[in-house]
Amino acid sequence: RQVAIAVLRAIHGDDGTAGEHAAAEFAALCGQVSAALERQGGTLLFAAGSQLAFVVGYPDSHDHNAEQAARLVLETMQQAGLRLGAAIGLGTARVLVDGAQTIVVGALVDEVVALAQDVRAGDVHLTAAAASTLVRAFDIELPSAGAEPSTPARLGLRRTPEALSARSRLVGRERSIAALDAAWAAASRGHGRADHSE
């Protein structure tokens, strides 16, 4: 099935140690993400060490799996007390259920986990499929022309409704749209003609 996989990774200090305080914050983060998944849809896959992963698209799948995962990742990174990086992937994977445990099998999981290993605090790396889908609703920073082939795209801020509206505005049809607006206004006042076809 088509799913979105996200991995959140806590970024610790240069010495690589988390400490008891950071461990407690990470445990709280896991609870926060689990609660958000229950509300919004999705399943926690694992939480171990400094990483947690979740899947969106199981048990319910829809066309906005990647966007839902991206929203949850950005909200978590803004609200959490930890310094976090993340990676998001979109693709096909097998979902297995063993009792209360949900397991996702496939190359997609390995790809997203690998992407998360090199993130810096505040960064969200994307697979190519996730980037091409999320560009409709988010600012996406694509690799530069001279970048290494393995350089991932990065997720930016969610577009505002105003920005989305401006992006989808019809250009070059101002006269036609003005005529339609005038006709609609006249019809709203009881003027004009209604055509009925069967």
Secondary structure, DSSP 8 states (H G I E B T S, - for coil): -EEEEEEEEE---TT---HHHHHHHHHHHHHHHHHHHHHHS-EEEEEETTEEEEEESSSS--TTHHHHHHHHHHHHHHH-SS-EEEEEEEEE-EEEEETTEEEEESHHHHHHHHHHHT--TT-EEE-HHHHHHHTTTEEEE---TTS-TT--EEEEEE--HHHHHHHT---S-HHHHHHHHHHHHHHHTT-S------
